[in-house]
């Protein structure tokens, strides 16, 4: 049986889920940036921005079709994971500015998304989940890192196709994550204006 277009698009939304991309981002920084060679800081990022929020998938398995419940749980787990990760980064790994900047960007992004969603506008967490890492890659790796923004096109197509978001909601999620990441990297002195 061949999967329908909607099922393929839904699969892309799972493969490009923000926690999955967060894990990949922390691993890329650990492997590619000499100043980021701290296994403890990398694992803190992987656990707090990746594995903790991915626990929402367990809810989805037990309650298939309840995407709203998963979305709410995802936000709660993100806030808890990001706050715990930020605390560990500040207390234990504060000398690793790039990891602190990454954690701060996630906290600022989820705060922005939460505020917008509390205003009853469904900003896209998936768009934010691609834009944050892509912005960080662009800041650190230049034009080569900017190539990662291509994933945003795939997220946009898939989220619109499955009717999870409008183009406007995707743009709001993108703007929040880009601004948050730039602000976090500026606060840590990694990018200057």
Secondary structure as UniProt FT lines:
FT   HELIX           5..15
FT   HELIX           18..32
FT   HELIX           34..36
FT   HELIX           39..46
FT   HELIX           47..51
FT   HELIX           52..54
FT   HELIX           56..62
FT   TURN            64..65
FT   HELIX           67..92
FT   TURN            94..95
FT   HELIX           97..118
FT   TURN            119..120
FT   HELIX           125..141
FT   HELIX           143..146
FT   HELIX           147..149
FT   HELIX           150..161
FT   TURN            162..163
FT   HELIX           167..187
FT   TURN            188..189
//
